Every structure is written in structure tokens, then in C-alpha cells.
């Protein structure tokens, strides 16, 4: 929705379109007429609003993006263009400010940036998980060779079996981490009694 405003050469508000009043949730626009337009903007955006007014007063098109709260306090983001309004003699008489509500666009952009950050984190996690798998397989193979070697004491064999199960858990965690990126995780049954037995 566009909000059209007419400013005098000092940047004071002379007129605001009806759609603009609705967008800014203004019930009585008369209380805003005569006030400096730049004062409607947040402190962070005010310098850019002032620069846009100066550019328009110099005969150029001023533009910026900023946040301006509505009369009821709802913060909205706007894309603003200010152009000089010339009289019949070509002299600049007024400034025309057209603000387009880009609040939803900003929300979508922030969501897209967040999604890209999550995707980057997923790619990094997948790379790490893949790199962990290689040494895990080597250690698992060595444990298997040690367990199947002749004359291995029973106590040592039990320790090796526990180590083998723990390595399998690490491999499963790495696989799940890889699944966050590739979305290939699967549900599986867990032997809770066996887990408690191992812990004890």
C-alpha cells in the first residue's frame, strides 16, 4: 500500500492520502499537519529521511528505506521516494513523498536469510559427520579384528564389545547429523533394557 504525502519546502506535512492514513492507522490526520515529516521516523532512520528531503529540495529524487511506527505503535518498514513538485514557472514549490509498505517483504527477506544460515550450518554439520565416519570405520574394523583374534581373554573381549557398541552409537549420531542436512533420518526401535544393562 502506498502512502502519498505532500510536504512544504521546509519538510512539513501538508497532505496525506487516505490509503496512507489507513496504513499508518491515523484517525485524525489534522493533528499531524504542519509537523516536520522527518520527525515521524525512528532516530536511526531520521538522518536518511533528512538527506532525502535535501536531495528533493535540490531538484533530485531522494530515496531511502526505513521504519516508521503507526499511530497505534505498529512498526512498519517503508521504501520512500521524494520528488520535487514544480510550479508552472518550473520552480520547486512542494515535495512529494511516496512511501510503499515493504514490511512483509522485509519479514520474508529475514526468513530467507535465516533459512540460508540454517542451510549453511547443515552443510557444515554434514561435512563434519562425513569426516568423522572415515576414522570410525577404521577403528571399528580394528576392534573387530581384536575381538576375533585367538586367545583373547574373556574380560578383554567384553570390553571390546562395549567399545564396539559405543562406536556404533557414535556412528549413529554422525548418521543422524548427516540426516539433518539430507533429511534421510529414519525411526528405529531402541532396546531400552539393553541400554540400562550396558550402563549398569
Secondary structure, DSSP 4 states (H G I P E B T S, - for coil): -EEEEEE-TT-BEEEE-HHHHHHTT-S-GGGTTTSBGGGGS-HHHHHHHHHHHHHHHTTS-EEEEEEEE-TTS-EEEEEEEEEEEE-TTS-EEEEEEEEEE-HHHHHHHHHHHHHHHHHHHHHHHHHHHHHHHHHHHHHHHHHHHHHHSTT--HHHHHHHHHHHHHHHHHHHHHHHHHHHHH---------HHHHHHHH-
